[in-house]
């Protein structure tokens, strides 16, 4: 992750072939150059399938033999998910695979023809020239348990969105047909509330029953926590309901469909989370992170899924940069602009970290004290959100130390920032 352009440029020698590939859904385009940027063959068009990949390999091997090159670097611009199969095939053949930043491609494509135009012929050359100049990254493709964990976490995020979507649609239905429902039940997701929606559904249907009848309906599924007082409250709310009285037959059908979808998505989500939790416990060092008060297994699963094998990093700053939490300065001459985080990197990792730090500050004594210290210190006090971002970096450093050094969580060591400041003040 550490950006060292010199070492990347040194990867390209006189015996190196540089291949730029423009990735698309069905057809890819490739151009090949030597270490000085001289094109060695015509543009190669090949399909994204076994025959296409085989023809690409034969074409590349032929050029390497003809020009006596013994190393191949294949550069791509990641396009959605279409590059995954090509990347696996390239690595299987033993070629070096690198990625260039799509933003770099966009900004440098005018260097040759002074035109912002985009074409299948132009983009592979732009990609190859960026690789030649060392402006690339080596992609991380998770293996083994880390690949399983990332796929499981992606699946969880997908079904979480579906579950949240159906919840929002149920809330909308209630706002239209039974807006007083929330005055009777604290949450429509409770057992009694769900029974009421499925069996009684509309206010006018509720009014057809007595309070005693309603209690009997509830007690078929819920034995405790339901009584006549709540039934009377439901009857009163239904009697004076301002909910819509039009299209009620389809409204009843709709809410029952929504409730079925809600139960199905919730069950699938529960199953996925169970698998996810089992995978997390297989990661070396995961149990140590779970000893930190405020870190739950779902949060940890998200972090490890996005980071991957943490041992591949030589310093926690690299993970901070991966999350886009590294600082970005905006200054020139005497002008000092606002310093912000770069937000370059894995946006989902950044979001998971921020969601994780909120319960940590609320429930973990050490993180809470650090947050208080960062926001109230005499020298350079931080705003609340700035402090939370700083604590996200702290969490990364703690996780890195626990896993790579195989040590236990030490609450005293967490407070070193405050202790160091107190020593300096006394001095």
MARBAMAR-458883 format. One record per residue (C-alpha): residue in three letters; x, y, z. Coordinates in steps of 0.2 Angstrom, whole numbers, plus 5000, padded with zeros to 4 digits. Example, Ala and Ser with C-alpha at 12.3 -4.5 7.8 and 13.67 -1.06 7.14 Angstrom:
! residues 2
> ALA  5062  4978  5039;
> SER  5068  4995  5036;
This chain:
! residues 427
> UNK  5000  5000  5000;
> UNK  5015  5012  5003;
> UNK  5017  5023  4988;
> UNK  5035  5021  4981;
> UNK  5035  5026  4963;
> UNK  5054  5022  4961;
> UNK  5052  5004  4966;
> UNK  5038  5002  4954;
> UNK  5047  5010  4939;
> UNK  5061  4998  4943;
> UNK  5050  4984  4940;
> UNK  5050  4989  4921;
> UNK  5066  4984  4913;
> UNK  5072  4982  4895;
> UNK  5066  4964  4896;
> UNK  5048  4969  4901;
> UNK  5033  4969  4890;
> UNK  5020  4981  4896;
> UNK  5002  4977  4891;
> UNK  4987  4989  4893;
> UNK  4970  4981  4893;
> UNK  4954  4990  4892;
> UNK  4941  4979  4901;
> UNK  4923  4978  4895;
> UNK  4908  4966  4898;
> UNK  4911  4955  4883;
> UNK  4926  4961  4873;
> UNK  4943  4967  4879;
> UNK  4956  4977  4870;
> UNK  4975  4976  4873;
> UNK  4990  4985  4867;
> UNK  5008  4980  4870;
> UNK  5023  4991  4873;
> UNK  5042  4990  4878;
> UNK  5050  4999  4893;
> UNK  5052  5015  4883;
> UNK  5034  5016  4877;
> UNK  5037  5010  4859;
> UNK  5022  4999  4853;
> UNK  5027  4982  4847;
> UNK  5011  4975  4839;
> UNK  4994  4979  4833;
> UNK  4979  4981  4845;
> UNK  4972  4964  4851;
> UNK  4954  4962  4852;
> UNK  4948  4946  4862;
> UNK  4932  4940  4870;
> UNK  4930  4937  4889;
> UNK  4929  4918  4888;
> UNK  4941  4903  4887;
> UNK  4945  4905  4869;
> UNK  4947  4924  4870;
> UNK  4959  4922  4885;
> UNK  4969  4908  4876;
> UNK  4971  4919  4861;
> UNK  4977  4933  4872;
> UNK  4990  4922  4880;
> UNK  4996  4915  4863;
> UNK  4997  4933  4856;
> UNK  5007  4939  4871;
> UNK  5019  4924  4871;
> UNK  5022  4926  4853;
> UNK  5027  4945  4855;
> UNK  5038  4941  4870;
> UNK  5047  4927  4860;
> UNK  5049  4938  4845;
> UNK  5057  4953  4855;
> UNK  5066  4942  4868;
> UNK  5056  4948  4883;
> UNK  5055  4937  4899;
> UNK  5044  4947  4910;
> UNK  5026  4953  4907;
> UNK  5016  4966  4916;
> UNK  4997  4967  4912;
> UNK  4989  4983  4917;
> UNK  4970  4985  4919;
> UNK  4958  4999  4924;
> UNK  4946  4990  4935;
> UNK  4928  4991  4927;
> UNK  4915  4985  4939;
> UNK  4916  4966  4941;
> UNK  4920  4962  4923;
> UNK  4939  4961  4927;
> UNK  4938  4947  4940;
> UNK  4939  4932  4928;
> UNK  4952  4940  4917;
> UNK  4963  4944  4932;
> UNK  4962  4926  4938;
> UNK  4967  4920  4921;
> UNK  4982  4932  4920;
> UNK  4988  4927  4937;
> UNK  4986  4909  4933;
> UNK  4997  4911  4918;
> UNK  5011  4919  4929;
> UNK  5010  4937  4922;
> UNK  5011  4951  4934;
> UNK  4994  4960  4936;
> UNK  4993  4978  4941;
> UNK  4979  4991  4942;
> UNK  4978  5009  4937;
> UNK  4967  5022  4945;
> UNK  4952  5026  4934;
> UNK  4954  5044  4939;
> UNK  4972  5044  4932;
> UNK  4966  5037  4916;
> UNK  4953  5050  4914;
> UNK  4965  5064  4918;
> UNK  4980  5058  4907;
> UNK  4971  5052  4891;
> UNK  4973  5069  4883;
> UNK  4992  5068  4883;
> UNK  4993  5060  4866;
> UNK  4980  5069  4855;
> UNK  4974  5083  4866;
> UNK  4956  5077  4866;
> UNK  4945  5070  4880;
> UNK  4938  5057  4868;
> UNK  4937  5039  4874;
> UNK  4940  5024  4863;
> UNK  4944  5005  4863;
> UNK  4961  5009  4855;
> UNK  4965  5024  4865;
> UNK  4962  5018  4883;
> UNK  4974  5003  4882;
> UNK  4989  5014  4878;
> UNK  4984  5026  4892;
> UNK  4984  5012  4904;
> UNK  5001  5005  4898;
> UNK  5009  5022  4899;
> UNK  5003  5024  4917;
> UNK  5011  5007  4921;
> UNK  5027  5012  4913;
> UNK  5028  5027  4924;
> UNK  5025  5017  4940;
> UNK  5008  5024  4943;
> UNK  4999  5008  4947;
> UNK  4994  4997  4962;
> UNK  4995  4978  4964;
> UNK  4978  4972  4967;
> UNK  4974  4962  4982;
> UNK  4963  4947  4978;
> UNK  4957  4938  4994;
> UNK  4961  4920  4996;
> UNK  4954  4906  5007;
> UNK  4944  4911  5022;
> UNK  4947  4929  5018;
> UNK  4938  4927  5001;
> UNK  4924  4918  5009;
> UNK  4922  4931  5023;
> UNK  4922  4945  5010;
> UNK  4909  4936  4999;
> UNK  4898  4933  5015;
> UNK  4899  4951  5021;
> UNK  4895  4957  5003;
> UNK  4880  4945  5004;
> UNK  4875  4952  5021;
> UNK  4875  4970  5015;
> UNK  4864  4965  5000;
> UNK  4851  4957  5011;
> UNK  4852  4970  5024;
> UNK  4847  4983  5011;
> UNK  4833  4972  5005;
> UNK  4827  4970  5023;
> UNK  4828  4989  5026;
> UNK  4819  4992  5010;
> UNK  4804  4981  5015;
> UNK  4804  4989  5033;
> UNK  4803  5006  5025;
> UNK  4788  5001  5014;
> UNK  4779  4994  5029;
> UNK  4782  5010  5038;
> UNK  4774  5019  5023;
> UNK  4759  5008  5023;
> UNK  4756  5011  5041;
> UNK  4758  5030  5038;
> UNK  4744  5029  5025;
> UNK  4732  5016  5032;
> UNK  4735  5016  5051;
> UNK  4745  5031  5057;
> UNK  4740  5028  5075;
> UNK  4748  5011  5076;
> UNK  4764  5018  5083;
> UNK  4754  5026  5098;
> UNK  4749  5008  5103;
> UNK  4764  4998  5099;
> UNK  4782  5005  5102;
> UNK  4788  4995  5087;
> UNK  4778  4986  5073;
> UNK  4792  4972  5073;
> UNK  4786  4966  5090;
> UNK  4776  4949  5091;
> UNK  4760  4957  5096;
> UNK  4761  4971  5083;
> UNK  4764  4958  5069;
> UNK  4749  4948  5074;
> UNK  4738  4963  5074;
> UNK  4744  4968  5057;
> UNK  4742  4951  5050;
> UNK  4725  4946  5058;
> UNK  4716  4963  5061;
> UNK  4726  4974  5049;
> UNK  4715  4989  5046;
> UNK  4707  5001  5060;
> UNK  4689  4996  5053;
> UNK  4693  4978  5056;
> UNK  4699  4981  5073;
> UNK  4683  4989  5078;
> UNK  4673  4973  5074;
> UNK  4681  4965  5089;
> UNK  4679  4968  5108;
> UNK  4694  4971  5119;
> UNK  4692  4953  5126;
> UNK  4692  4945  5108;
> UNK  4708  4955  5103;
> UNK  4717  4948  5119;
> UNK  4712  4931  5114;
> UNK  4719  4933  5097;
> UNK  4735  4939  5104;
> UNK  4737  4925  5116;
> UNK  4736  4912  5103;
> UNK  4754  4917  5099;
> UNK  4760  4928  5114;
> UNK  4757  4921  5132;
> UNK  4764  4936  5142;
> UNK  4765  4955  5140;
> UNK  4748  4957  5133;
> UNK  4732  4963  5142;
> UNK  4716  4972  5141;
> UNK  4723  4989  5143;
> UNK  4733  4988  5127;
> UNK  4718  4980  5118;
> UNK  4707  4995  5124;
> UNK  4720  5007  5118;
> UNK  4721  4999  5101;
> UNK  4702  5000  5100;
> UNK  4702  5018  5104;
> UNK  4715  5022  5091;
> UNK  4706  5012  5078;
> UNK  4689  5021  5082;
> UNK  4697  5038  5079;
> UNK  4709  5033  5065;
> UNK  4712  5045  5051;
> UNK  4720  5032  5040;
> UNK  4714  5031  5021;
> UNK  4698  5021  5018;
> UNK  4701  5019  5000;
> UNK  4708  5004  4991;
> UNK  4708  4994  5007;
> UNK  4706  4976  5000;
> UNK  4722  4978  4990;
> UNK  4730  4987  5005;
> UNK  4727  4971  5016;
> UNK  4734  4960  5002;
> UNK  4749  4972  5001;
> UNK  4753  4972  5020;
> UNK  4752  4953  5021;
> UNK  4764  4952  5006;
> UNK  4776  4964  5014;
> UNK  4776  4955  5031;
> UNK  4780  4939  5022;
> UNK  4794  4947  5013;
> UNK  4800  4955  5029;
> UNK  4800  4938  5038;
> UNK  4809  4929  5023;
> UNK  4823  4943  5022;
> UNK  4825  4943  5040;
> UNK  4827  4923  5041;
> UNK  4840  4924  5026;
> UNK  4849  4938  5035;
> UNK  4850  4928  5051;
> UNK  4857  4913  5041;
> UNK  4870  4923  5033;
> UNK  4875  4931  5049;
> UNK  4877  4914  5057;
> UNK  4889  4909  5043;
> UNK  4898  4925  5044;
> UNK  4901  4923  5063;
> UNK  4908  4906  5061;
> UNK  4920  4912  5048;
> UNK  4926  4927  5059;
> UNK  4931  4915  5073;
> UNK  4943  4906  5060;
> UNK  4953  4922  5057;
> UNK  4969  4922  5068;
> UNK  4968  4936  5081;
> UNK  4949  4939  5079;
> UNK  4945  4932  5097;
> UNK  4957  4945  5104;
> UNK  4948  4959  5095;
> UNK  4932  4953  5102;
> UNK  4939  4956  5120;
> UNK  4937  4975  5117;
> UNK  4921  4981  5124;
> UNK  4910  4988  5111;
> UNK  4916  4978  5097;
> UNK  4903  4965  5091;
> UNK  4906  4950  5080;
> UNK  4896  4958  5065;
> UNK  4906  4974  5066;
> UNK  4922  4963  5066;
> UNK  4917  4953  5052;
> UNK  4914  4969  5041;
> UNK  4931  4975  5046;
> UNK  4941  4959  5042;
> UNK  4931  4956  5026;
> UNK  4936  4974  5019;
> UNK  4954  4973  5026;
> UNK  4958  4955  5021;
> UNK  4974  4947  5028;
> UNK  4980  4961  5040;
> UNK  4998  4953  5040;
> UNK  5000  4959  5022;
> UNK  5003  4977  5028;
> UNK  5019  4983  5036;
> UNK  5011  4997  5045;
> UNK  4994  5002  5051;
> UNK  4995  5018  5041;
> UNK  4993  5008  5026;
> UNK  4976  5002  5032;
> UNK  4971  5020  5037;
> UNK  4975  5025  5019;
> UNK  4966  5010  5012;
> UNK  4950  5017  5021;
> UNK  4953  5034  5014;
> UNK  4956  5041  5032;
> UNK  4973  5049  5028;
> UNK  4973  5068  5029;
> UNK  4973  5078  5014;
> UNK  4981  5095  5015;
> UNK  4975  5110  5004;
> UNK  4988  5124  5005;
> UNK  4999  5135  4994;
> UNK  5011  5148  4999;
> UNK  5004  5158  5013;
> UNK  4987  5151  5010;
> UNK  4982  5137  5023;
> UNK  4967  5128  5017;
> UNK  4956  5116  5027;
> UNK  4964  5099  5031;
> UNK  4952  5085  5028;
> UNK  4952  5066  5025;
> UNK  4956  5060  5007;
> UNK  4941  5048  5006;
> UNK  4951  5038  4993;
> UNK  4950  5020  4995;
> UNK  4937  5007  5001;
> UNK  4922  5018  5006;
> UNK  4913  5003  5014;
> UNK  4928  5000  5026;
> UNK  4927  5019  5030;
> UNK  4909  5017  5034;
> UNK  4911  5002  5044;
> UNK  4924  5010  5055;
> UNK  4914  5025  5058;
> UNK  4899  5014  5063;
> UNK  4910  5004  5074;
> UNK  4917  5019  5083;
> UNK  4900  5026  5089;
> UNK  4896  5011  5101;
> UNK  4915  5011  5106;
> UNK  4914  5029  5112;
> UNK  4897  5025  5121;
> UNK  4902  5009  5129;
> UNK  4921  5008  5130;
> UNK  4929  5017  5145;
> UNK  4946  5020  5136;
> UNK  4938  5026  5119;
> UNK  4926  5037  5129;
> UNK  4940  5045  5139;
> UNK  4951  5048  5123;
> UNK  4936  5056  5114;
> UNK  4934  5068  5129;
> UNK  4953  5071  5129;
> UNK  4954  5075  5110;
> UNK  4939  5087  5111;
> UNK  4944  5096  5127;
> UNK  4963  5097  5127;
> UNK  4971  5114  5128;
> UNK  4982  5112  5112;
> UNK  4973  5109  5096;
> UNK  4956  5103  5102;
> UNK  4946  5093  5089;
> UNK  4928  5094  5085;
> UNK  4917  5079  5089;
> UNK  4917  5072  5072;
> UNK  4936  5075  5070;
> UNK  4939  5066  5086;
> UNK  4928  5051  5080;
> UNK  4939  5050  5064;
> UNK  4955  5051  5074;
> UNK  4948  5036  5085;
> UNK  4944  5026  5069;
> UNK  4963  5027  5066;
> UNK  4966  5022  5084;
> UNK  4955  5007  5082;
> UNK  4965  5002  5066;
> UNK  4981  5003  5075;
> UNK  4974  4993  5090;
> UNK  4968  4979  5078;
> UNK  4984  4979  5069;
> UNK  4994  4977  5085;
> UNK  4983  4963  5092;
> UNK  4984  4953  5076;
> UNK  5001  4955  5070;
> UNK  5010  4955  5087;
> UNK  4998  4942  5095;
> UNK  4996  4952  5111;
> UNK  4981  4954  5122;
> UNK  4971  4970  5123;
> UNK  4979  4982  5135;
> UNK  4967  4996  5142;
> UNK  4982  5005  5150;
> UNK  4991  5006  5134;
> UNK  4976  5014  5126;
> UNK  4977  5029  5138;
> UNK  4995  5033  5133;
> UNK  4990  5049  5123;
> UNK  4982  5056  5139;
> UNK  4997  5051  5150;
> UNK  5010  5058  5138;
> UNK  5000  5075  5138;
> UNK  4999  5076  5157;
> UNK  5018  5072  5158;
> UNK  5022  5086  5146;
> UNK  5011  5098  5155;
> UNK  5019  5095  5172;
> UNK  5036  5097  5163;
